[in-house]
């Protein structure tokens, strides 16, 4: 009984609590937070829309994956686009459901529940 109690106090894997990544079986695994905030003004690069759309306001999204320098997310972003290449500048808006955000600019990272 005592051996079970002592064994359960040990960590199953030797991973630091503040580790951003882990290498296991020659593969790198990155830490993925639960949620984070995409900041207003961030450019959205999309093959369908080009890179002229920007996030209209700070928006909290769910993280669905992580890479070395980026987080992958899902959540509805309000986007805006100002077409200044015409004689009558116009502002358009739309929503965006999934995307990629650089780790360097996201805010309010929430780890866990």
ABEGO torsion letter per residue (X at the ends): XAAAAAAAABBABBBBAABABBBBGGBBBBBBBABBBBBBGBBBBBAAAEAABBBABBBBBBBABBBAABBBBBEBBBBBBBBAABABBBBBBBBBABBBBBAAABBGBBBEX
